[in-house]
Amino acid sequence: MTLLAKRYAQALFLLSKQKGVLDAVAADVQMLHGAVSAPGARALLESPDVRGDERTRVMQTLGRGKNQLVQNLLGVLQHRHRIEVLFDLHAAFRALVLADRGEVEGRVETPHPIGDAELASLQQLAGRLSGKKVSLQVAVRPELLGGVRLFVGNVLYDGSLKATLAQLEQQLLQAAI
Protein backbone atom coordinates (compact mmCIF):
# COMPACT_ATOMS: atom_id res chain seq x y z
CA MET A 1 0.00 0.00 0.00
CA THR A 2 1.41 3.34 -1.02
CA LEU A 3 1.96 6.36 1.18
CA LEU A 4 -0.26 8.37 -1.14
CA ALA A 5 -3.11 5.88 -0.69
CA LYS A 6 -2.67 6.10 3.08
CA ARG A 7 -2.95 9.89 2.95
CA TYR A 8 -6.12 9.87 0.87
CA ALA A 9 -7.58 7.08 3.01
CA GLN A 10 -6.80 9.08 6.17
CA ALA A 11 -8.54 12.16 4.78
CA LEU A 12 -11.58 10.13 3.70
CA PHE A 13 -11.66 8.35 7.05
CA LEU A 14 -11.55 11.56 9.08
CA LEU A 15 -14.24 13.26 6.99
CA SER A 16 -16.55 10.25 7.01
CA LYS A 17 -16.15 9.83 10.77
CA GLN A 18 -16.76 13.53 11.33
CA LYS A 19 -19.96 13.40 9.24
CA GLY A 20 -21.10 10.14 10.87
CA VAL A 21 -21.14 8.11 7.65
CA LEU A 22 -18.15 5.86 8.31
CA ASP A 23 -19.99 2.57 7.75
CA ALA A 24 -21.60 3.77 4.52
CA VAL A 25 -18.29 5.06 3.17
CA ALA A 26 -16.53 1.82 4.19
CA ALA A 27 -19.12 -0.18 2.25
CA ASP A 28 -18.73 2.12 -0.77
CA VAL A 29 -14.93 1.83 -0.66
CA GLN A 30 -15.27 -1.95 -0.56
CA MET A 31 -17.61 -1.92 -3.59
CA LEU A 32 -15.23 0.44 -5.37
CA HIS A 33 -12.37 -1.96 -4.65
CA GLY A 34 -14.35 -4.78 -6.22
CA ALA A 35 -14.94 -2.70 -9.33
CA VAL A 36 -11.31 -1.60 -9.80
CA SER A 37 -10.08 -5.15 -9.11
CA ALA A 38 -11.97 -6.50 -12.11
CA PRO A 39 -9.81 -7.76 -14.98
CA GLY A 40 -8.89 -4.93 -17.30
CA ALA A 41 -10.01 -2.16 -14.93
CA ARG A 42 -6.48 -1.01 -14.15
CA ALA A 43 -5.56 -0.85 -17.83
CA LEU A 44 -8.69 1.11 -18.60
CA LEU A 45 -8.15 3.63 -15.80
CA GLU A 46 -4.40 4.14 -16.20
CA SER A 47 -3.83 3.73 -19.92
CA PRO A 48 -2.59 6.84 -21.71
CA ASP A 49 -4.57 5.62 -24.75
CA VAL A 50 -7.88 6.25 -22.95
CA ARG A 51 -9.17 9.76 -23.64
CA GLY A 52 -9.93 12.08 -20.74
CA ASP A 53 -13.67 12.22 -21.42
CA GLU A 54 -13.86 8.40 -21.44
CA ARG A 55 -11.97 8.24 -18.15
CA THR A 56 -14.34 10.87 -16.73
CA ARG A 57 -17.35 8.72 -17.70
CA VAL A 58 -15.76 5.66 -16.09
CA MET A 59 -15.06 7.59 -12.88
CA GLN A 60 -18.63 8.94 -12.83
CA THR A 61 -19.94 5.42 -13.30
CA LEU A 62 -17.77 4.21 -10.43
CA GLY A 63 -19.13 6.98 -8.20
CA ARG A 64 -22.79 6.56 -9.14
CA GLY A 65 -24.89 5.71 -6.09
CA LYS A 66 -21.98 6.11 -3.70
CA ASN A 67 -21.72 8.49 -0.75
CA GLN A 68 -20.93 12.09 -1.72
CA LEU A 69 -17.53 11.87 0.01
CA VAL A 70 -16.56 8.91 -2.20
CA GLN A 71 -17.79 10.73 -5.30
CA ASN A 72 -15.75 13.80 -4.31
CA LEU A 73 -12.68 11.64 -3.75
CA LEU A 74 -13.02 10.12 -7.21
CA GLY A 75 -13.24 13.60 -8.71
CA VAL A 76 -10.16 14.79 -6.82
CA LEU A 77 -8.16 11.71 -7.82
CA GLN A 78 -9.03 12.23 -11.46
CA HIS A 79 -8.37 15.98 -11.38
CA ARG A 80 -4.96 15.46 -9.74
CA HIS A 81 -4.06 12.51 -11.99
CA ARG A 82 -3.83 10.17 -9.00
CA ILE A 83 -6.08 7.38 -10.21
CA GLU A 84 -3.50 4.79 -9.12
CA VAL A 85 -4.52 5.55 -5.51
CA LEU A 86 -7.78 3.67 -6.13
CA PHE A 87 -5.96 0.35 -6.23
CA ASP A 88 -4.57 0.66 -2.66
CA LEU A 89 -7.34 2.77 -1.12
CA HIS A 90 -9.42 -0.12 0.23
CA ALA A 91 -6.59 -1.71 2.21
CA ALA A 92 -5.52 1.62 3.71
CA PHE A 93 -9.09 2.65 4.57
CA ARG A 94 -9.93 -0.76 6.07
CA ALA A 95 -6.85 -0.64 8.30
CA LEU A 96 -7.97 2.73 9.66
CA VAL A 97 -11.53 1.52 10.30
CA LEU A 98 -10.31 -1.60 12.10
CA ALA A 99 -7.85 0.40 14.22
CA ASP A 100 -10.62 2.83 15.15
CA ARG A 101 -12.77 -0.07 16.35
CA GLY A 102 -9.91 -1.66 18.28
CA GLU A 103 -9.84 -4.61 15.91
CA VAL A 104 -7.11 -6.25 13.90
CA GLU A 105 -7.09 -8.83 11.12
CA GLY A 106 -5.15 -12.03 11.44
CA ARG A 107 -4.49 -15.28 9.69
CA VAL A 108 -4.09 -18.78 11.03
CA GLU A 109 -2.23 -21.37 9.00
CA THR A 110 -2.85 -25.04 9.73
CA PRO A 111 -1.84 -28.27 8.00
CA HIS A 112 -5.50 -29.35 7.80
CA PRO A 113 -8.92 -27.63 7.87
CA ILE A 114 -10.14 -26.64 11.33
CA GLY A 115 -13.63 -26.50 12.80
CA ASP A 116 -15.54 -23.55 14.15
CA ALA A 117 -14.74 -24.42 17.78
CA GLU A 118 -11.00 -24.52 17.08
CA LEU A 119 -11.22 -21.24 15.15
CA ALA A 120 -13.10 -19.58 18.02
CA SER A 121 -10.46 -20.80 20.46
CA LEU A 122 -7.68 -19.43 18.27
CA GLN A 123 -9.51 -16.10 17.96
CA GLN A 124 -9.71 -15.87 21.75
CA LEU A 125 -6.00 -16.66 22.02
CA ALA A 126 -5.14 -14.07 19.38
CA GLY A 127 -7.30 -11.55 21.22
CA ARG A 128 -5.45 -12.21 24.50
CA LEU A 129 -2.07 -11.94 22.77
CA SER A 130 -2.87 -8.70 20.93
CA GLY A 131 -5.26 -7.06 23.37
CA LYS A 132 -7.69 -6.42 20.50
CA LYS A 133 -10.60 -8.15 18.85
CA VAL A 134 -9.15 -10.33 16.10
CA SER A 135 -10.85 -11.52 12.95
CA LEU A 136 -9.02 -14.59 11.65
CA GLN A 137 -8.84 -16.03 8.16
CA VAL A 138 -7.85 -19.69 7.81
CA ALA A 139 -5.25 -20.89 5.34
CA VAL A 140 -4.43 -24.58 4.92
CA ARG A 141 -0.68 -25.21 4.54
CA PRO A 142 0.10 -28.97 4.45
CA GLU A 143 3.86 -28.30 4.66
CA LEU A 144 3.46 -27.30 8.34
CA LEU A 145 3.03 -30.99 9.31
CA GLY A 146 1.22 -30.10 12.58
CA GLY A 147 0.44 -27.23 14.94
CA VAL A 148 -0.49 -23.73 13.79
CA ARG A 149 1.05 -20.45 12.71
CA LEU A 150 -0.84 -17.39 13.88
CA PHE A 151 -0.35 -13.99 12.23
CA VAL A 152 -1.90 -11.10 14.16
CA GLY A 153 -1.28 -7.78 12.46
CA ASN A 154 2.41 -7.98 11.62
CA VAL A 155 3.36 -10.40 14.43
CA LEU A 156 3.89 -14.13 13.88
CA TYR A 157 3.29 -16.70 16.63
CA ASP A 158 4.73 -19.92 15.23
CA GLY A 159 3.54 -23.06 16.98
CA SER A 160 3.96 -25.31 13.98
CA LEU A 161 5.66 -28.69 14.11
CA LYS A 162 7.94 -27.54 11.30
CA ALA A 163 9.21 -24.61 13.39
CA THR A 164 9.61 -26.81 16.48
CA LEU A 165 11.69 -29.33 14.48
CA ALA A 166 13.83 -26.50 13.08
CA GLN A 167 14.48 -25.20 16.63
CA LEU A 168 15.38 -28.68 17.80
CA GLU A 169 17.77 -29.07 14.87
CA GLN A 170 19.51 -25.79 15.78
CA GLN A 171 19.83 -26.86 19.42
CA LEU A 172 21.35 -30.19 18.40
CA LEU A 173 23.81 -28.47 16.07
CA GLN A 174 24.93 -26.11 18.82
CA ALA A 175 25.15 -28.72 21.55
CA ALA A 176 28.58 -29.70 22.77
CA ILE A 177 29.30 -33.38 22.37
Beta strands, then each sheet from edge to edge (+ up, - down):
strand 1: 103-110
strand 2: 133-140
strand 3: 147-152
strand 4: 155-160
sheet 1: 2+ 1+ 3- 4+
end
